[in-house]
Amino acid sequence: MMKALGVSLTVMAAAIGSTNAAAEQLDFTPGFYALATAGETEYDLGSGVILAGNGYSLGFGYDINEYFAVEATYNNYFNMTIGTLSYDANGLTGRGIARLPLGSWAPFLGVAYSTASETFIIDGTSYTSSGSEIGATAGFEVALTDALSLRVMSDAYETDNNIEISVTHIGLVSRF
């Protein structure tokens, strides 16, 4: 699954990068950046049961050099209410990425370590749990200005009990 995702994201990035030849160049000079993204989180519980919803991430990162970066984000994975069922999930993610700068765009792959706290409320009874997983991340950035870029990314995890989790986001990165 991650191999297909990585290939498709790279192809999309190549198409965007080739049509944007006159765009700004991405500057990965060592230093800090802020990021804000939004998108969908999906928990595939198996047997056709899927929990999904929209959420957001806010965080910061550090460009070690033009090829490597580390980052940390707060994630509101999603909240949903259906009748007497309420579900809320949030947590933190630490990510290490390796990228290939190609002028105005850069595809990347990496590893993500995420924690999550979730709360189910059913008919007024609350159930909570928490956990952490290591997964893979893939995506790309496209320069909008010399300090601002568009990011598209996806993290994928699989728990010990075969629950597949994907977090797919689009957002902005601001280097300072």
C-alpha positions, -999 to +999 in steps of 0.1 A: +000+000+000+028+025+009+047+016-023+017+025-044+010+057-024+046+068-027+046+062-065+013+081-070+024+110-048+057+113-067+039+112-101+015+139-089+044+160-076+063+156-109+033+169-128+029+199-105+066+206-106+069+204-144+040+228-149+054+253-124+089+257-138+091+294-131+080+290-095+100+298-064+127+274-053+123+255-020+149+266+005+158+239+030+185+260+047+188+246+083+162+262+104+127+260+118+093+259+101+057+258+111+030+237+095-007+236+094-026+208+075-061+194+073-076+163+059-091+129+065-083+102+091-096+067+085-096+037+108-103+005+090-114-019+117-119-048+093-151-066+083-163-035+065-163-013+096-146+020+089-145+051+112-135+082+093-136+120+096-119+153+089-093+167+112-063+190+114-026+191+125-006+220+138+032+217+144+067+227+138+098+212+122+135+217+117+153+214+084+186+196+093+198+201+058+182+200+023+177+162+025+165+156+061+140+172+086+123+163+118+089+176+130+063+173+157+026+180+153-006+181+175-034+162+157-071+164+161-077+133+141-115+137+140-147+141+160-180+126+151-215+122+166-241+098+153-272+096+174-261+086+209-226+078+197-198+104+201-162+097+191-132+120+196-095+112+188-064+134+191-027+130+198+008+138+188+031+128+160+069+129+157+082+125+121+115+121+105+116+127+067+141+123+039+134+143+008+147+148-027+148+186-035+139+191-072+138+229-074+103+241-069+091+208-054+104+180-032+089+145-027+096+129+007+094+096+026+098+090+063+088+074+095+061+086+118+055+078+155+020+088+166+001+087+199-036+089+201-062+093+229-097+084+219-130+087+237-162+069+228-195+080+244-224+056+239-257+064+255-240+085+281-214+059+290-178+070+283-150+047+271-114+059+267-083+044+253-049+054+242-020+040+223+009+046+199+021+033+166+050+036+142+042+040+106+053+053+072+049+088+058+050+099+021+042+132+004+056+162-013+060+200-010+056+226-038+070+261-034+044+289-034+069+317-024+105+316-011+092+309+025+058+293+020+050+259+004+020+236-002+023+202+014+004+170+005+011+140+028-002+107+041+008+086+071-001+049+073-001+027+103-012-009+111-019-019+147-011-053+163-047-063+159-047-055+121-065-021+123-053+000+094-051+037+100-044+064+074-041+102+079-041+121+046-036+159+047-030+190+026-017+222+041+009+249+043+045+250+055+061+283+065+099+285+069+114+313+090 
